[in-house]
Amino acid sequence: MKTAIYARVSTKDGRQDTENQLRQLRDFAATQNWTIVHEYVDRASGKRSDREQFQSMFNAASRREFDVLLFWSLDRLSREGTVETLNHLQRLTSYGVHYRSFAELYLDSTGIFKEAVIGILAAVAKQERVRLSERTIAGLERARAQGRVGGRPKAEDDFKLVSRVNALRAEGKSIRQIAATAQVSPATVQKLVSRAK
């Protein structure tokens, strides 16, 4: 089988090295008589999917340049959360590409338990979505109980906020100070300041 290897460490400064992962993955592929056709290595956080080599790997998978993706562990592939990680695995499956984790023997779509693994991961992802929805609803209810109103502000409220932010900025206040005074997020203040420029 043609195999691609994916390895990742979080830092670019050399304090972490992918060589340990790569050595074990190469050795494992050899024991399976798999031919390594490409090695993808990222030195970036796994919490984002816009990693250069990660995207290159998926592009190659979509063209069926390899049959199985081998990675050291699931958190080396992605740390974006259960739902997003499951989506990555399902995307590989939709391309007709298998996957195998070196450290987690149960994460193996090349074996007889492929359907069971996908079913379990789908159930876990569904639970994660339910919990996220419950947390969002609880947060909205708490905000309402504290008197906050959701949704976009009315035009006149927006105008008042812009005027207030501009006045506080003219006084030399920082973004954080303005946010605290106006009772909005620093990101909102930054957006309004940038828009004013």
HUVEN-V80887 format. One record per pair of residues at least 24 apart in sequence whose ideal C-beta (glycine too) atoms are under 8 Angstrom apart, sorted by the first residue. I is the first residue (numbers start at 1). J is the second residue. D is the distance in whole Angstrom. If there is no record, write none. Layout:
# HUVEN-V80887
I/J/D, I/J/D
This chain:
# HUVEN-V80887
1/32/8, 1/33/8, 1/34/5, 1/35/7, 1/67/4, 1/68/5, 1/98/8, 1/110/8, 2/34/7, 2/35/6, 2/37/5, 2/65/7, 2/66/5, 2/67/5, 2/68/8, 3/29/5, 3/34/4, 3/35/6, 3/36/5, 3/37/7, 3/66/6, 3/67/7, 3/68/5, 3/69/8, 3/70/6, 4/36/7, 4/37/6, 4/38/5, 4/39/7, 4/40/6, 4/57/6, 4/60/7, 4/61/8, 4/65/7, 4/66/4, 4/68/8, 4/69/5, 4/70/7, 5/29/7, 5/36/6, 5/38/7, 5/39/5, 5/40/7, 5/69/8, 5/70/5, 5/71/7, 6/40/5, 6/41/8, 6/42/8, 6/53/7, 6/54/7, 6/57/6, 6/69/6, 6/70/7, 6/71/5, 6/76/7, 6/77/6, 7/39/7, 7/40/7, 7/41/5, 7/42/8, 7/71/7, 7/72/6, 7/76/7, 8/41/7, 8/42/4, 8/43/7, 8/44/7, 8/46/6, 8/51/7, 8/54/8, 8/76/5, 8/77/7, 9/42/8, 9/43/6, 10/43/8, 10/44/7, 10/45/6, 10/46/7, 11/43/6, 12/43/4, 12/44/7, 16/43/8, 18/43/8, 21/72/4, 21/76/7, 24/72/7, 24/102/6, 25/70/5, 25/71/7, 25/72/6, 25/102/6, 28/70/7, 28/102/5, 29/70/6, 34/68/7, 34/70/7, 37/65/7, 37/66/5, 38/65/7, 38/66/7, 45/79/7, 46/75/6, 46/76/7, 46/77/7, 46/78/5, 46/79/4, 46/80/7, 47/79/5, 47/80/6, 48/80/7, 49/78/7, 49/80/6, 49/84/7, 49/88/7, 58/88/8, 58/91/7, 58/92/8, 61/91/8, 61/92/6, 61/95/5, 61/97/5, 62/95/5, 64/95/7, 64/96/6, 64/97/7, 66/97/7, 67/97/7, 67/98/6, 68/97/7, 68/98/4, 68/99/7, 68/100/6, 68/110/6, 69/97/6, 69/98/7, 69/99/5, 69/100/7, 70/99/8, 70/100/5, 70/102/7, 71/99/7, 71/100/8, 71/101/6, 71/102/7, 72/101/7, 72/102/5, 72/103/6, 73/101/6, 73/102/7, 73/103/4, 73/104/6, 74/101/6, 74/104/6, 74/107/6, 77/101/8, 81/128/7, 82/121/8, 82/124/6, 82/125/5, 82/128/4, 83/125/5, 83/128/5, 83/129/6, 86/121/5, 86/122/7, 86/124/8, 86/125/4, 89/118/8, 89/121/7, 90/118/8, 93/118/7, 161/192/7, 162/192/6, 162/195/8, 162/196/7, 165/189/6, 165/192/5, 165/193/7, 165/196/8, 166/192/8, 166/196/6, 169/193/6, 169/196/8
